[in-house]
């Protein structure tokens, strides 16, 4: 075999591969055998529009076998919009089998909104149970009550687009539990009738504006927590005690400061007395020099002073003997 023949065979193989890539003959035959009429030109046009033909034809075959009235243009437009064609078709088939009204446009809108349309259909048939975490609430008597609930929800196909999710349902249920427990006179009412919480919360219409329909709210567990009222009163009493202690300490400090001030004034008065006493000898000396005070008068003053000191000494001796 010469080089020309080899080149010819290579060109033929390359041409065949290119032809098969642009003309998916096997896919067209498979669709034709399944009763789905898709023109070969349509498949080539999909290639030109950068649409993978198998992503359209295979879901179209499933839809045709399930008796769904969808067209190739609908599937292709949804694919070009960024949707999951296979999941939408599976959801339509599941809805058809469950006798749920779900048009293709609504299913496509749900898929483009970022929600799993197949899971939504399955949840419509088989409701889902959402278990809330422990929700703590305080009754009017100050006792804390902890409640855990199970919420049975079913997907609402009509509100999947624009409806709130599970987080909103759990937040509303928790709010309803807190409101119901908080309006109870005592915590014993909640323990005796836990179904009161279910009836009250379920009657609030918590599924409004959400993508779900609440079927039931069941209280899974109820537990008694701390005595919040007593703790608050204890903390308040402790705070009042600290305030009173601070005020008492403030008054004591003021009293101590006043006492120190009085002591300082006493010392000041003593200093003045000492100063005045130091001027007495000078005045007496001046009186003697000027003749206003005689020697006998001075001697009488000294005798009186000595007599006074002797009496003070006797008084101190009598006081010490009485103490003994």
Secondary structure, 3 states (H helix, E strand, C coil): CCHHHHHHHHHHHHHHHHHHHHCCHHHHHHHHHCCCCCCHHHHHHHHHCCCCHHHHHHHHHHHHHCCCCCCHHHHHHHHHCCCCHHHHHHHHHHHHHCCCCCCHHHHHHHHHCCCCHHHHHHHHHCCEEEECCCEEEECCCCEEEEEEEEEEEEECHHHCCCCECHHHHHHHHHHHHHHHHHCCCCHHHHHHCCHHHHHHHHCCCCCCCECEEEEEEEEEEEEEEEEHHHHHHHHHHHHHHHHHHHHHHHHHHHHHHHHHHHHHHHHHHHHHHHHHHHHHHHHHHHHHHHCCCCHHHHHHHHHHHHHHHHHHHHHHHHHHHHHC
